[in-house]
Amino acid sequence: MVAKCQVISLCRSLLRAGRKYPDYNIREYAKRRTLDGFRMNKSLTAHSKVEEAYAEGKKQLEVVERVVK
């Protein structure tokens, strides 16, 4: 099971990683996409769906970190 603190940490990590993009438009897109995704999934209650959403967020974080390096 994914704890609430892990979800918050993932959200903050995605927002921090998104701030590293040099282009303003991409930075704002990453911020908007992150916040929209977390807002959309905040009502999830089934553990399997929460785990899937968390895994997808982790994959997105890896992609962002790979791109901004």
C-alpha atoms as one frame of an Amber mdcrd trajectory, in Angstrom:
protein
   0.000   0.000   0.000   1.199   3.488  -0.838   1.242   5.905   2.085  -0.042
   9.463   1.824   3.422  10.849   2.561   4.834   8.886  -0.396   2.242  10.378
  -2.728   2.965  13.903  -1.490   6.682  13.283  -1.867   6.185  12.086  -5.447
   4.135  15.172  -6.284   6.775  17.497  -4.847   9.551  15.616  -6.657   7.719
  15.941  -9.981   7.194  19.660  -9.412  10.862  20.154  -8.468  12.073  18.190
 -11.476   9.770  20.164 -13.761  11.342  23.425 -12.585  14.653  22.335 -14.119
  13.410  22.617 -17.714  15.087  25.591 -19.392  12.051  26.533 -21.509   9.258
  28.431 -19.738   6.467  26.777 -21.721   7.693  23.271 -20.925   8.141  24.183
 -17.237   4.574  25.444 -17.022   3.244  22.423 -18.933   5.031  20.031 -16.559
   3.642  21.900 -13.547   0.093  21.957 -14.926   0.200  18.295 -15.955   1.515
  17.224 -12.546  -1.087  19.139 -10.575  -3.927  18.078 -12.872  -2.899  14.431
 -12.624  -2.808  14.478  -8.851  -6.118  16.333  -8.627  -7.729  13.853 -11.001
  -6.540  10.864  -8.948  -7.119  12.245  -5.450 -10.487  10.519  -5.200  -9.068
   7.034  -5.859  -9.851   4.608  -3.065  -9.106   1.157  -4.486  -5.617   0.093
  -3.461  -4.835  -1.381  -6.861  -5.784   1.857  -8.643  -3.722   3.918  -6.195
  -0.733   1.642  -6.744  -1.133   1.935 -10.539  -1.332   5.728 -10.399   1.700
   5.869  -8.098   3.714   3.604 -10.410   2.774   5.788 -13.396   3.908   8.873
 -11.475   7.238   7.229 -10.674   7.737   6.420 -14.364   6.972  10.022 -15.286
   9.487  11.237 -12.711  12.178   9.005 -14.201  11.430  10.373 -17.662  11.593
  13.985 -16.483  14.854  13.421 -14.620  16.366  11.699 -17.639  15.381  14.556
 -19.949  16.592  17.447 -17.790  20.041  15.930 -17.142
